[in-house]
Amino acid sequence: MTETEWLEWRRTGNGASDIARGHTGHYGGIYGATGEKRGLLESDIDPADAERGKAWETAIADGVHALTGYYVHGEQLWVTSPENPRWLATIDGLLDHRPGIDSIDDAEAVLEVKTSRQYVTPPWDYYTAQVNWQMLVTGKTKALIALAVIGLDPDGNEGVTDLRLRWVERDDYLIEQLIEVSDTITRHVDAGTMPEPDQHTALADVKTVHRDADPTVVVNIDDMANIIAEMESHRALAKIHTDEAKLHEALLREHIGNATEATTSDGRWRVRIGLPVQRFTDRSADAALLLHPNYARTVLDRARFKADHPELYEELKTETTDRRLTVKEFD
């Protein structure tokens, strides 16, 4: 099947990634998942992540077999639950100790393969919700998450630098919550509505859904008065806290001076200020260009272009989803 056909199939119901988004709030939460189902938002799948996953999937499956003794069957199966046609899952693999099985029912467990870049904290709550939904759809009671970290070895070659295997037992209490998420998404998709955003990660998706402006409409927001007050309070506090944190850091650094370590007498706090960090600065770049001018590239000096060609600057602007929000309070 083609990727287009797979995406169309995904829109017919709720897959494991949709449910995990809705449950954990990652990647726009339930708002983002619903918007994608309704065709208001593009797929949340990062093409680079997808390509990396495809490139390493077979090697990771071989690693799982070598480390656990389980054979991997049925890679990239599209599964629809017999209980509900709106419950879907794309399975990276099924695990069984036998080298051959006849059907999904014969397999012992679900396999979920993940690839990650180096120094990225894995969202284990998302993964756990994802495999529990897969277990609901397939009827399995356990799943294995195989997380491979893709990075560079000491010689600069790309490869698996870390492989983590984590077994997850089916959690029926969690699955009940996931079914509620699915029901909510389905209800809004069928009604042609959107849920209330419940996570900060939904902001970008809300902007995209409402990117078109209608200057002829004025909306009553009496029911939003408390939300507006809290939002403005948070904005003001955020600036105050940021400024205070910078002041406190300045006071702390001045008190420590040129020392590299300081402690409180009760042992509660220990502060270290290391040696100056080595960075590749603009001055470093200038020096590199003098030695290797062939690494230069042309970039636009925006400030100068705007000053010299103000009309063309305005003409070349492109529309974004960022409709500016301003708030005024009247006594």
N, C-alpha and C positions, 0 to 999 in steps of 0.2 A: 504494500500500500504506500501511497505517496504521503509526504508530510501534510499536504493540503487536506487529504482525506482523513488523516489522523486528527487534525485540528477540527474538522467538521464533526467527527465522531465525538470528540471531547465536549463540544457544545451541546450534545444531546443529553448530557447528564453532568454529574459532579464527580471529578476524579480525585485521586489522593492529594495532589498538590493544591487543588481548589479548597478541599476540606481543611488541609493543614494550614493554609493561609487564613481561612476564616476562623479557625480555632485559636491560632497563636498570635494573629495580628501582623505577621510578617508579610512583606510585599503587598501592602495595601489592605490586608485583612479581608473581611467578608465583603467590604465595599468593592475592593479591587476584583475579587473573584466574581462577584455579581456583574460588575461592569464588563468584564471580559466575556461572560456568557451572553450578555445582551448585545455584544458587538460594539459597545461604546469605548472599549479599551483594547489595545493590542495585547497579544499574548505576553505573559510575564516571563516567558522562557528566554534566558540570555543566550543568544546564538553561540557566543564564545564558550559558555559553559556546556551547551549541548554538544558542540563539536569536540570539546575535550573529553566529555563523557563517552561519546561514541568511539573515539580513538583508543581509549584505554579499557573499554568494557570487557573485551575478550581476555586481555591480560589479567585484569582484576578477577574475572571469573576463574581463570586458571589458578590464580593465587588462592582463592577461596577453596577450591578443590584440594590443592596441595596442603593447606593448613588445617582443613576441617574434615576431609574425607568425603564431603558431600559433592555429588555431581550437580551441575547446573543445567536445568532443562527449560525450554519454553521462553527463551529470551524475547523481550519486547512483545509479550502477549497483550492483546486488548481483551479485557475481561469485563463482562456485564454480570451483575449479581442476579441470581435467579429469584431473589426476594423482591427486588425493586429495579426496574429497567433504567432508573436515573442514577443508580449507584455504579460507578465505573472505576476501573483501575488499569493503568498500563504497568505491567509487571516486568522488572528487569530480568527476573529469573525465578525458577522454582527449584527447591533443593530436595534431594533424596539421595540415600546411600546407594541406590541401585543405578547402574549406568543407563538403564532404559525404563521409561514409564509410559503408560498408555494414555493417561489423562491427568488433568489438574488434580482430580480427587486422589490420585495415587501419591502425590508429592507430600513431603513432610512439612515444608516450611516455604516462606516467601523470601526472596533475596532482593534487597534494595541496594543498588550500587551508587555511591556518591563519589565525585571527584572534587577536590578543593585546591585552591592555590595555597602556597605557603603563607604562614602567619595569619590565617583567617580562622576566627573562632567558629567552630561548627554549631549550627542551630539545632541542637539535639532535641529540643522540644518539638520543633517542626518535623524532624525526621521520625520521631516517635508517633506523632499524630498521623503522619503519612502511612507508616507501615501498619498501624492499627486499622486504618481504613482499608488498606489492601487485604488485611486478614479478614475483615468483615465481608468484603466482596468475594474473596476466594474460599472462605470458610476455614481458613487455617488458624492454628492456635499459637504459632510462633513465627518470628521473622528474624532475619539476619541483616544488619546494616553493615555494609563493607565500605568504609570511607578511605579513599586513597588520596593522599596529598601529593600533588604533582609539582615538582620543583626541579632545581638544578643540582647535580652532584658536584663534588669538588672540581671536576674537570669541565664543568659548564654544560654538561649534557642533560637534557630533560628526561626525567624519569620519576618513578614512584619513590618518594623519600620517606614516606610513612604510610603504613596500612593498619587501620584500626577496625577490628571486628567486634560488633556489639549485638548480642542476642536480645530480642525484645519479646516478652510474653504478652499474649493477647490480654487487653485490659477492657473488660466489658463495660465498666463504669465510664471510662474515657470514650468508648465507642458510642454510648448513649448520647454523650455531649456532641460527638461528631455527627450523629444522625440529626440532631437539632440544627446544627450548622447547615447541613445539606437541605433540610426542610425549609430553612429560612431563605437560602439562595434560590431554591426552586420556586418558592412562593413569590419572590420578587421578580424572577425571570418570567414566570407565567403571567404576572399582573403588569409587567412592563414598568416596574418601579425600581427605586434604589433604596437600600437600607441606610439607616443613619450611620455615618462614619463613627467607629468606636475605637480607632487607633490613630496615632499621629502619622503612621505610615500611609494613611489614606489621602493625605493632603494633595500630593502630586496627582493622584487619580481623580480627585474631586475637581481640581483645576482643569484636567483634560476633559472630563465629562461636560463641564460647563464653560468650555473655552469660547463658545459663541456668545457674543454680547447682544442684548436687546435693550437699547436706550429708551424705548417707549414704555417700559414696565417699571413700576415702583412697587416694591414688596413690603408688606407690613411685617415687622419683626418683633412685635410685642413679646412673643414667646421666647425670643432670643436675648432679651435684655440682660438677664443674669449671665448668660454665656459671654456676651460682649464685655460686661464688667469684669468677669474673671479673665478673659483673654487680655484685656488691656492691663489688668493688674499683673498678670504673668509677664507680659512684655516689659513692663516697668521694672519688675523685680529682677528679671533676667539681666537687664542692663546694669542695675545696681549691683547685683551679685557678681557680674563679670568685672565691673570696675573695682569692687571691693576685693575680689580675689587677686586682681593685679596689684593693688596697693599692698595687700597682705604679703604677697610674694616679694614685692620690693622691700618691705620692712624686714622680712625674714632673710633675704639675701644680704641686705646691708648689715644685719646683726651678725651673720655668720662670717661675712667678709671674705677673705681669701682662703679660709679653711675649706676642706673638702668633706667634712663630716661634723655633725653636731647631734647631741642627745639631750633629752630631759633627764633630770636626776632620778625620777621615778621609773625610768625605762620605757615609758609609754610611747614616746616619739623618737624616731631617729631620722635625720635628714642628711642626705648626701648630695653634694653639688660636685659633679665630676669635672674632669679636665675639659677645656674648650673642645667642642665638637668639630670634627673635620667635615666640611661640606664643600660640594662643588658649586661655587658661587658664580655670579655674573663675571667677576674678575677671573675666575678659573676658566670660564667659557671663552673669554677674550684671549687668554693665554693659549688655550687649545687651538683656537682658530688661527693664531699666528703660526703655530707649528704645523697645523693641518687645515689649510683653507678649503680643501675639497669637502669638508663636513659642514660648510655653511649652507643655509637655506634662506629663501626669501619669505619674510612675514610682513604683514601689513602693520604700519605704524598708525593705529586707529586715531589717536589724538591729532596727529598732523593731517591725516586724510580728511577728518571731520572739519578741521579748521580751513583747509584749502578748498574742499568741495562739499560744503554744507548741504546743498540741494541734492546732490547725488548720494550723499550719506543717508539722507532721509528716504530717498527713492529705493535704495537697496536694502532697507530694513525688511525683515521677514516676520510674519506673525508667529507668536508663541502661545502657549496655553496659560501664560502668567498674566492674568487680568489683575492689575494692582488693587490691593485692598487698603482703603483708608477709613479711619473711624474718627468721628467728631462727637464730642459730648457737649450738650447744651444744658445749662442750669435752668 
